[in-house]
Amino acid sequence: MNVNLGAPYEAIANKVIEKGYAGNQTEVIRQALLAYERMLEEEEKELVAKAVKIEMGEVKAGNIKTKSFSEVKKKFKW
């Protein structure tokens, strides 16, 4: 794969290399992709936690009907 980053991004990559965090532009891109993946995973976790908190608030307020585990098992014939 050949990537044209453009001058501003190449300058950033070169700074990273000069500081010794990476040996070349390929390593910079790999590290950036791994960091981006971790950031996305963390954001997804936060969004799920926020949604669970909202839903649990609705359950506690009595706005959502709940079923026991035995009721679910009976319905799906486990």
Secondary structure, 3 states (H helix, E strand, C coil): CCCCCCHHHHHHHHHHHHCCCCCCHHHHHHHHHHHHHHHHHHHHHHHHHHHHHHHHHHHHCCCCCCCCHHHHHHHCCC
